[in-house]
Amino acid sequence: MLALDDQALVEAKAAGLVPASLDVDQAYRVAVEKHPLILNAIDQFEDTKRKIRVAKDAFKPGLDIFGGASLESTRPTDYARFNAQKVRAEAGVSLDLPVDRLPQRNVYRRTLVNFEAEIRNLTLTLDTLKDSIERGLRTLAQRRQNYIIQKSALELADRRVAGGRLRMEAGVAEVRDLVEAQDAQVNAQNAVTSALLDYQQARLQLMLNIGALQTESDKFWLKDHLAGFLPGTQAAEARPAAVDQPVPPPEQFFNN
């Protein structure tokens, strides 16, 4: 007989909504400091800036001073005995005047074109990053609210089942009414579980987008990946978010 191990689901329910308390600016700052793709894009931009400086320096005149010396060994060749009278030395100066700089000018123009292209690439990368962060935070807020609503719906379904049992005992309700209430209760439980998993998926996707997702630790999906990244936070295990905030009564969303 095969049975599914629901321990991971039990742990996820016990953890509740793992917090992701940050705004767009904080998430953007974390991504710029931590995300490998963003860091690579910034490094490529800085590299094009350095190439402009190098190409610009090629227009300057050059003055090189060189020298050398050699000492011959005595005949027959013996590398342990040298003749101090047979020393050869040379020195010179090489002056490169900025007369013909057509090749250097072409290189400089290419570096400027590459620099402008890299500016556009970096701008597009950062805009795409910010857009994904904004969408991720909106999705996370929506799924948090959906979880709260589904929890309220489950509480209502639980009350209906309890009330149905009391009416059955009092003989004022039929079995069918209780069965329907129990079916609605099961559906509400499944909806709560689905809403919780949707929230976790959105949170982990946001952590991945900003470069804060750490998969090395055990049960990383239950950890607060922002711990230590934001000011005033410390590395810690995941803790349930404060979801027991006042919410509108479920009767406003569902009919009795």
Residue pairs with C-beta under 8 A, 6 or more apart in sequence:
9 193
11 219
11 222
12 196
12 197
12 200
12 221
12 222
13 193
13 196
14 240
15 222
15 238
15 239
15 240
16 196
16 240
16 241
16 243
17 144
17 147
17 196
17 199
17 240
17 241
17 243
18 200
18 203
18 222
18 223
18 224
18 238
18 239
18 240
18 241
19 224
19 226
19 239
19 241
20 140
20 203
20 206
20 207
20 226
21 226
22 30
22 137
22 226
22 230
23 137
24 130
24 133
24 134
24 137
26 230
27 133
27 136
27 137
27 206
27 210
28 129
28 130
28 133
28 210
30 210
30 211
30 212
30 226
30 229
30 230
31 38
31 129
31 133
31 209
31 210
31 211
32 38
32 42
32 126
34 210
34 211
34 212
34 229
35 129
35 209
35 210
35 211
36 211
37 125
38 125
38 126
38 129
38 211
41 121
41 122
41 125
41 126
42 122
44 118
44 121
44 122
45 118
45 119
45 121
45 122
48 111
48 114
48 115
48 118
49 115
51 111
51 114
51 115
52 108
52 111
52 112
52 115
54 111
55 104
55 107
55 108
55 111
56 108
58 101
58 104
58 107
58 108
59 98
59 101
59 104
59 105
59 108
60 98
61 95
61 96
61 97
61 98
62 94
62 95
62 96
63 93
63 94
63 95
63 96
64 93
64 94
64 95
64 96
65 91
65 92
65 93
65 94
66 91
66 92
66 93
66 94
67 89
67 90
67 91
67 92
68 89
68 90
68 91
69 87
69 88
69 89
69 90
70 87
70 88
70 89
71 82
71 83
71 84
71 86
71 87
71 88
72 82
72 83
72 86
72 88
73 79
73 80
73 81
73 82
73 83
74 81
74 82
74 83
129 209
132 209
133 206
133 209
133 210
136 202
136 205
136 206
136 209
137 206
139 202
139 206
140 199
140 202
140 203
140 206
143 195
143 198
143 199
143 202
144 199
144 241
144 243
146 195
146 198
146 199
147 192
147 195
147 196
147 198
147 199
147 243
148 243
148 245
148 247
149 195
149 247
149 253
150 188
150 191
150 192
150 194
150 195
151 192
151 243
152 247
152 248
152 249
152 250
152 253
153 188
153 191
153 192
153 250
153 253
153 254
154 185
154 188
154 189
154 191
154 192
155 250
156 188
156 250
156 251
156 254
157 181
157 184
157 185
157 187
157 188
157 189
158 185
160 181
160 184
160 185
161 178
161 181
161 182
161 185
163 181
164 173
164 177
164 178
164 181
164 182
165 178
167 173
167 177
167 178
168 175
168 177
168 178
200 221
204 213
204 221
207 213
207 225
207 226
212 225
212 226
212 229
213 220
213 225
214 220
214 223
214 225
217 223
222 237
222 238
223 237
223 238
224 233
224 236
224 237
224 238
224 239
226 233
227 233
227 234
227 235
227 236
228 234
228 235
